[in-house]
Amino acid sequence: MQIANTMLRSGILLLCCLIPLTAFGANKLNGVRIWAAPESTRVVFDLRNKPDYSHFSLTSPYRLVVDLKNASTGLKLSKIANNSKLVKRVRISKPPAKGVLRIVLDLTKPVKANLFSLPPTAPYGNRLVVDLDDNLATKASAKKNAVKPKQSLRDIVVAIDAGHGGEDPGSIGPKGTYEKKVVLEIANRVAKKIDATPGLRAMRTRKGDYSVNLHKRSELARDSKADLLISIHADAFTSPGPNGASVWVLSMRRANSEIGRWLEQKEKHSELLGGAGEIIQNADNEQYLAMTLLDMSMDRSMAVSHSIASEVLGDLAKVTKLHKHQPESASFAVLKSPDIPSILVETGFISNPKEEQKLLNWRHQEKLAKAIHKGVLSYFKANPPEGTLMAKTGVIKHKVKRGESLSVIAHRYQVSVASIKKTNKLKSDVLRIGQKLVIPRA
């Protein structure tokens, strides 16, 4: 009897150990979020554990079927917010086997589907990401743009990039302010001012709350033949103390400041939030990109980026406190386009309670937008690209700054010292701070 009781207790103990293991092994679908972009849609499944999944497509009608193994859910998928032009609805279907959660995405048209899982990254847990791309619409748009007649004199195109978006909230302020929301509002204000300026035209990498791959942002700017890319962000740090705006340009090396290293780490964090699947798949491009960047250490685009960053910083200093008075440098993916001058504007520290409040204020947003616009306009008035309306109609003027000489100014504008002296009727090489010079055309 004693042996039997011992065996019974051992069996009960073993059963108690097995039950929790089974329970912990089961996955659960906790949420579904849909982020719609103009020509794509991202569907995100929030899960308790790392997903074990498979998928396939069907036609007549168009559907994407996702099977989550050893999973369950209590969600009412009919209640999910959906503003996608590609996804009619998300529903649960009859499972092919016991323990499989079958989810069906009813689609409006054939799309390219890319699925990948992401590990927990605050504020999210495990995720299965479904990216749906409307390739036909993208090709039709490209063809439409290709047949447009070329104008004899073109506008200068400025790509305005609002950082983060969709799945990636960016930094979060003490009061819960999302960086992605604030920078989109500032970016829209900058774009409006660019469009209202004769000779300038803005394009935006995102117009709503959706995610755009970091490398895709440069591609969008290139497709629009942009002369400049401005990525707008709100800074953050591990402590609430730091404040002030800053402007960043590309560095060939790792950032040499503590905040710069933090921002580089934050960008990697954003890649995971926004979806690293496409970045990982395109990793072979990194070798080509690195080689190109090494060859462009003295390239014109980096020099132009630094000059524009200096102009923008000068105007930001008039409307807000600066964190640094000189352009800073770091290795940010959005700045790595080898053929487009690119700058990243940190409009302030959203992690600082006072600056978080200022960044939410529309008047302050307007001041920041005016300063960015003014800096860009000042640069292009002085350095209009060939073939642009501004190059024909603009008169280049230069205000002498501390430490500048005639030779320095002549080198900047690629003209001779003699031509500057002749145009401005200067009898000597002596300049005074604040003196305004008319720069002759090269």
NORWOHU-V279277 format. One record per residue. RES is the residue in one small letter. SS is DSSP state (H for helix, E for strand, L for the rest). OMEGA is omega in whole degrees, 0 to 359 (* if undefined). NEAR is the number of other C-alpha atoms within 12 Angstrom. Layout:
# NORWOHU-V279277
res=(RES/RES)
ss=(SS/SS)
omega=(OMEGA/OMEGA)
near=(NEAR/NEAR)
This chain:
# NORWOHU-V279277
res=(m/q/i/a/n/t/m/l/r/s/g/i/l/l/l/c/c/l/i/p/l/t/a/f/g/a/n/k/l/n/g/v/r/i/w/a/a/p/e/s/t/r/v/v/f/d/l/r/n/k/p/d/y/s/h/f/s/l/t/s/p/y/r/l/v/v/d/l/k/n/a/s/t/g/l/k/l/s/k/i/a/n/n/s/k/l/v/k/r/v/r/i/s/k/p/p/a/k/g/v/l/r/i/v/l/d/l/t/k/p/v/k/a/n/l/f/s/l/p/p/t/a/p/y/g/n/r/l/v/v/d/l/d/d/n/l/a/t/k/a/s/a/k/k/n/a/v/k/p/k/q/s/l/r/d/i/v/v/a/i/d/a/g/h/g/g/e/d/p/g/s/i/g/p/k/g/t/y/e/k/k/v/v/l/e/i/a/n/r/v/a/k/k/i/d/a/t/p/g/l/r/a/m/r/t/r/k/g/d/y/s/v/n/l/h/k/r/s/e/l/a/r/d/s/k/a/d/l/l/i/s/i/h/a/d/a/f/t/s/p/g/p/n/g/a/s/v/w/v/l/s/m/r/r/a/n/s/e/i/g/r/w/l/e/q/k/e/k/h/s/e/l/l/g/g/a/g/e/i/i/q/n/a/d/n/e/q/y/l/a/m/t/l/l/d/m/s/m/d/r/s/m/a/v/s/h/s/i/a/s/e/v/l/g/d/l/a/k/v/t/k/l/h/k/h/q/p/e/s/a/s/f/a/v/l/k/s/p/d/i/p/s/i/l/v/e/t/g/f/i/s/n/p/k/e/e/q/k/l/l/n/w/r/h/q/e/k/l/a/k/a/i/h/k/g/v/l/s/y/f/k/a/n/p/p/e/g/t/l/m/a/k/t/g/v/i/k/h/k/v/k/r/g/e/s/l/s/v/i/a/h/r/y/q/v/s/v/a/s/i/k/k/t/n/k/l/k/s/d/v/l/r/i/g/q/k/l/v/i/p/r/a)
ss=(L/H/H/H/H/H/H/H/H/H/H/H/H/H/H/H/H/H/H/H/H/H/H/H/H/L/E/E/E/E/E/E/E/E/E/E/E/L/L/E/E/E/E/E/E/E/E/L/L/L/L/L/E/E/E/E/E/E/L/L/L/L/E/E/E/E/E/E/E/L/E/E/E/L/L/L/H/H/H/L/L/L/L/L/L/L/E/E/E/E/E/E/E/L/L/L/L/L/L/E/E/E/E/E/E/E/E/L/L/L/L/E/E/E/E/E/E/E/L/L/E/L/L/E/L/E/E/E/E/E/E/E/E/L/H/H/H/H/H/H/H/H/H/H/H/H/L/L/L/L/L/L/L/E/L/E/E/E/E/E/E/E/L/L/E/L/L/E/L/L/L/E/L/L/L/L/L/E/H/H/H/H/H/H/H/H/H/H/H/H/H/H/H/H/H/L/L/L/L/E/E/E/E/E/L/L/L/L/L/L/L/L/L/H/H/H/H/H/H/H/H/H/H/L/L/L/L/E/E/E/E/E/E/E/E/L/L/L/L/L/L/L/L/L/E/E/E/E/E/E/L/L/L/L/L/L/L/H/H/H/H/H/H/H/H/H/H/H/H/H/H/H/H/H/L/L/H/H/H/H/H/L/L/H/H/H/H/H/H/H/H/H/H/H/H/L/L/L/L/H/H/H/H/H/H/H/H/H/H/H/H/H/H/H/H/H/L/L/L/L/L/E/L/L/L/L/L/E/E/E/L/L/H/H/H/L/L/L/L/L/E/E/E/E/E/E/E/E/E/L/L/L/H/H/H/H/H/H/H/H/L/H/H/H/H/H/H/H/H/H/H/H/H/H/H/H/H/H/H/H/H/H/L/L/L/L/L/E/H/H/H/H/H/L/L/L/E/E/E/L/L/L/L/L/L/H/H/H/H/H/H/H/H/L/L/L/H/H/H/H/H/H/H/H/L/L/L/L/L/L/L/L/L/L/L/E/E/E/L/L/L/L)
omega=(180/179/180/179/179/179/180/179/179/179/178/179/179/179/179/179/183/184/178/180/179/182/181/181/181/178/179/175/185/182/176/179/181/179/184/171/183/184/178/177/174/175/183/176/177/187/178/183/176/185/169/192/170/181/174/182/178/176/177/1/182/180/170/182/179/178/176/184/178/184/178/177/174/183/169/187/179/182/184/177/184/176/183/174/182/183/177/180/175/184/176/181/180/184/178/180/180/178/179/174/181/179/181/173/176/187/179/184/176/182/173/183/176/182/175/179/179/179/178/176/185/11/184/176/177/182/166/184/176/177/180/182/177/184/182/180/180/180/180/179/179/180/179/179/183/184/178/180/180/178/180/176/185/173/170/184/178/177/179/184/174/185/174/180/177/181/184/182/187/178/181/182/180/179/178/180/178/178/184/182/182/185/176/179/179/180/179/179/178/181/179/180/176/182/180/182/178/180/178/176/182/165/183/180/171/182/181/183/176/185/174/180/185/180/179/181/177/179/179/178/180/178/179/180/182/175/182/172/177/177/187/183/171/188/175/177/184/177/184/186/185/178/177/180/177/178/186/174/184/173/176/182/177/181/183/176/182/180/177/178/178/181/176/178/180/179/176/176/180/177/179/179/182/180/183/184/182/180/180/180/182/184/179/177/184/180/178/182/181/179/180/182/178/182/186/183/178/184/183/185/179/178/179/179/181/180/179/178/179/179/182/178/180/180/176/181/181/185/181/177/177/173/175/183/176/177/176/183/178/182/179/183/185/180/192/176/185/186/180/174/187/175/176/182/172/189/180/180/179/177/176/186/182/180/175/180/179/181/177/184/185/179/178/176/180/178/179/180/179/181/179/179/182/179/179/181/180/181/185/172/180/184/183/178/179/178/180/179/182/179/181/188/186/173/184/177/181/177/185/179/180/177/181/175/179/181/178/180/179/179/181/185/177/175/181/176/181/181/177/180/181/181/184/178/179/180/179/179/183/177/176/180/181/179/181/181/171/183/180/177/180/*)
near=(7/8/9/10/11/12/13/14/14/14/14/14/14/14/14/14/14/14/14/13/12/15/17/16/20/25/28/32/36/24/27/33/33/36/35/33/31/27/30/35/38/44/45/40/41/34/34/27/30/28/35/29/28/23/24/20/25/19/16/12/15/22/30/39/30/38/33/37/29/28/33/28/27/14/22/16/24/15/14/22/19/23/22/30/26/36/38/24/29/33/27/27/21/16/21/17/14/14/21/27/33/30/36/30/43/29/31/21/29/26/30/26/31/29/32/33/34/33/27/21/25/21/21/28/25/30/42/44/37/42/38/37/30/29/20/17/20/19/14/14/18/16/13/12/15/14/10/10/10/12/10/11/19/24/33/35/37/42/42/48/48/46/53/45/39/34/44/38/37/42/40/31/33/22/17/21/28/34/40/41/35/45/48/38/38/44/46/35/33/41/38/25/31/35/24/17/26/23/28/35/32/37/37/41/42/40/31/27/33/37/43/44/39/39/32/23/34/39/27/29/34/26/24/28/25/33/39/46/47/50/47/47/44/48/47/42/29/22/17/21/19/26/30/35/43/42/45/44/43/40/34/26/19/20/22/17/15/17/29/32/24/24/34/31/23/33/33/26/28/36/34/37/38/44/43/35/25/27/23/18/14/17/15/13/16/18/12/16/22/22/16/19/26/19/16/23/19/17/20/18/27/33/25/33/41/32/32/40/44/33/36/43/42/32/31/38/28/20/26/34/25/30/29/29/23/23/32/35/34/32/32/37/37/45/43/41/39/35/29/36/39/46/51/47/51/47/52/46/43/41/33/30/25/21/35/34/24/31/41/32/18/18/18/26/34/30/26/47/37/33/34/48/42/29/34/48/35/32/38/41/34/34/31/34/26/21/17/26/25/29/26/21/20/25/21/27/26/32/23/22/19/13/14/21/25/32/21/21/32/26/16/23/30/19/22/21/29/20/23/34/25/18/20/22/15/20/13/15/20/16/26/18/15/14/19/19/31/27/34/26/23/19)
